[in-house]
């Protein structure tokens, strides 16, 4: 197995892991605020569809990204309205959001493709050129490092940057501490003067925005700018599993997403002669690995790697 | 507050239950008088005709379901049917939701119902027994009840063989990638037909076959194609339902062979050609016969001579001489001189898969589990 092949594998891993990383970071922040939002898949779909529609008609890359982010945030806002203010069950609301998002995306996509005689909708070539692998003179041409570090699309760098910023925010900023307090014990946070509802709303909307951004990634990178029905196809659920795998830690999510990305493409790169595992096994691996993590953390009863204590429970001031 | 919201939710559920139950009108009783077993089917006035179809995917998938939908649209136009006379149901899984969808089409008053996925077979057979006055026509299976349930499919492997010629002439690395959904007879026989087409013009080329374990997953299909490109392939062919393998090839600056429909528009710089389906003839013919009352439960297996399967127009990306080579082979096929699975054929373990002088029949092809000699399974 030569070096180039190995580098190609790593490259494929990073590309496969990036949408997972974006969605996972959003869900980590959401859960840190004490809300379990199972609507990741749906919010990603909403990002895919809104981003695609806006990009298709305006041909503007900025509007495209904004539409994906804002639509994801709007979907999350609805979730927040239902769970934080109206105190609806978080699990059910999230699931409903996932189902709604899938249908919404296919509806939007079909409406657009129906306007074209061949029923194909392809994004403008100039817009797509903004999302090609970057090319930094000198750096991108370095023999091995060039391809390993400096030839990804911009989302990859953006995702790592967001991971570092959210990690810093959560663990080194007073507002991050407040957010964690809200997620662990909303009543105590409220008593200490933290605006619980503001934190919850902002965190949930931020989570939706990142899911929408992951949707943008799927639109232009995975699907290459061609409208594809059902394009998320379960990545949102893998992201939810990745939150647990990463132990609600944005820094660990970077490596976790690489591992999950690797699990996704491993089957295509492992030489069949030496590893002849059934292909169907690979699809189950991310969930299997997550289950193992849950088992191990509960055996060792780790205090650091735990779901925020208030996650899934709605905070009601009157029941304090 | 908490109590109130509980009541609110309960009220919502009740209201929605009422609303939805309103949609479930009881089925109209089947029209008495006609007994297809003895008299055949009655003619149907064109204005009264309702055609139903259940799709496994989306009509805009640019793949399998899209090819069927294009056929339905063309049928609708050539027969002059109104929009509301053709009822389509998309994303119908091969489980009890298939039965539900079929019942909805029956209740909507369809006289003929099509289904485009293998797994609908048993559901359609059962429904055909329950509603003998309605015609059920199933794509890609093999069953037929001799009364109101038939089967239709086509010799797509002939077109795959031709697309293999285009790929074999184009490749420079002599490595051709093939993204397949599953290792089942349908995919394997398709890959073998393609590989034999490649071998007929380029004996040095190898086909790298990989399996995604899904008919439809844009992300996985693309990853699979990229892995083949990373292994040195300069052509990607596919047996999948999205255009992602084509896009992977285009992004890498190499070439691709599509499937189901002409994918040239999705990957203009990569696309060479694609084995394609054209269901227009079958749907138009069948619905016409339903209108005339002359429909009979005969299985249909279309080929290139019928126009059911074909090769999409060669793009300007093909190598020189491709057009002549493809045309020569196609003429021989239409004349019946060239058979794809004619012996001798070796499998990729060195065994004789088809003896010299033998030609596999449809049953052999439908149970094929060996890979041709020039295929490397990844």
Contacts between the chains, C-beta under 8 A, distances in Angstrom:
chain1	res1	chain2	res2	distance
A	5	B	230	6.3
A	5	B	231	7.3
A	8	B	227	8.0
A	8	B	230	3.7
A	9	B	230	7.3
A	12	B	223	6.3
A	12	B	226	5.8
A	12	B	227	6.6
A	12	B	230	7.1
A	16	B	219	7.2
A	16	B	223	5.9
A	86	B	5	6.2
A	87	B	1	7.3
A	87	B	2	6.7
A	87	B	5	5.7
A	88	B	5	7.3
A	88	B	9	7.3
A	106	B	58	6.5
A	106	B	91	8.0
A	109	B	60	6.6
A	110	B	58	7.1
A	110	B	59	7.6
A	110	B	60	5.4
A	113	B	60	4.2
A	114	B	60	7.4
A	118	B	265	5.8
A	119	B	59	7.5
A	119	B	60	5.2
A	119	B	62	7.2
A	119	B	66	6.6
A	120	B	62	6.1
A	120	B	265	5.1
A	120	B	266	6.1
A	122	B	265	7.2
A	122	B	266	6.8
A	218	B	218	7.8
A	218	B	219	7.5
A	222	B	218	5.9
A	222	B	219	5.1
A	222	B	222	6.2
A	222	B	244	7.6
A	223	B	218	5.5
A	223	B	244	7.0
A	223	B	247	7.4
A	224	B	222	7.7
A	224	B	244	7.2
A	224	B	247	3.7
A	224	B	248	7.8
A	224	B	250	7.6
A	224	B	251	6.4
A	226	B	62	7.8
A	226	B	243	6.0
A	226	B	247	6.3
A	226	B	266	5.3
A	227	B	60	7.2
A	228	B	61	7.8
A	228	B	62	8.0
A	228	B	218	4.8
A	228	B	242	5.5
A	228	B	243	7.4
A	228	B	244	7.2
A	229	B	57	7.3
A	229	B	58	3.9
A	229	B	60	6.0
A	229	B	61	5.6
A	230	B	58	7.2
A	230	B	216	6.5
A	230	B	218	7.6
A	231	B	218	4.8
A	231	B	219	7.7
A	233	B	216	7.3
A	233	B	217	4.9
A	233	B	218	6.5
A	233	B	219	6.5
A	233	B	220	7.9
A	234	B	217	7.8
A	235	B	219	6.6
A	264	B	219	7.6
A	264	B	220	7.2
A	264	B	223	6.6
A	265	B	223	4.8
A	265	B	227	6.6
A	268	B	210	5.8
A	268	B	223	6.1
A	268	B	224	5.2
A	268	B	226	7.9
A	268	B	227	3.4
A	268	B	228	7.7
A	268	B	378	7.0
A	269	B	227	5.5
A	269	B	230	7.5
A	272	B	377	6.2
A	272	B	378	5.5
A	279	B	211	5.4
A	279	B	212	7.9
A	279	B	213	4.9
A	280	B	213	5.4
A	282	B	213	7.7
A	283	B	213	6.2
A	316	B	1	6.7
A	316	B	2	6.3
A	318	B	1	5.8
A	319	B	2	7.0
